[in-house]
Amino acid sequence: MTDADRWIRAHVEPTGEIAVVHERPWGVVRHVPTSRGDVWFKACSAVQAFEPALTATLAARHPERLPAVLAHEDERAWLLLEDAGAPLGFDVGVEPWLPILPLYAELQLEEAKHVAGLLDLGVPDRRLAAFPELYDGRRKPQFVELCAELDARGIPDSIQHDDLHGANVYGSRILDWGDSCISHPFLTMYVAFVHIEPRIGDWYERARDAYLEPWGSSAELRETFDLAYRLGPFAHLFKELRVNAAIPEEQRAVFAPDLPRLEADCLAAMS
């Protein structure tokens, strides 16, 4: 029996095999059947070692918006979660997202008060002031100018999930916070909007306005959102490069296939 098995059994009583369901360079997920229902164990690698502490902290403050945390151990980056039900999934269109986006925005508004504590947990610091140091591509002067313009608009830094898609949304609960950082909160929407399909009609405006509802509804705020959306692919690229550095080179084509698309989106944002 492994140390992880013993730790799991110290918190729940399995009724069957503890089985690996996902094995990635940044973490391993195991399914644990119990008499109380399915339970999920995650062992995070060093690049996402902050995730158990972050998940437990957010779940304590927002129990209706995260899965129930049964146990966590920060030193070994282990996390044990109660089952959250069925994921939203992909290709669902914009409608199911409309009630979810304001719930996420409300969480961000509250967490803006706790940024220092979240940074103390090890959540990566990718606030806008650091963006110019992370980008050395062509059109850097324009990039720096856009970052400064967005920063000057006064939206407080907060938690930025950076992987908000249908496989990480379960009803009103949001899972898988290992790609998170502290940054401009609106930057999250780049990833979320990439996965809202089909992209027909006024989906962008409807999703944007649903997300902005807790923040306000002024034309200026919508302009700020649109500017943040242009910089969204850069935020996601910086995260991907950080995780990519932790992936063995021979596995990067499998586990980091999105870099060319991200780089193309970054160039398109500067056009």
Secondary structure, 3 states (H helix, E strand, C coil): CCHHHHHHHHHCCECCCCEEEEEECCEEEEEEEECCEEEEEEEECHHHCCHHHHHHHHHHHCCCCCCCEEEEECCCCEEEEECCCCCCCCCCCCHHHCCHHHHHHHHHHHHHHHHHHHHHCCCCECCHHHHHHHCCCCCHHHHHHHHHHHHCCCCCCEEECCCCCCCCEECCEECCCCCCEEECHHHHHHHHHHCCCCCCCCHHHHHHHHHHCCCCCCHHHHHHHHHHHHHHHHHHHHHHHHHHCCCCHHHHHHHCCCHHHHHHHHHHHCC
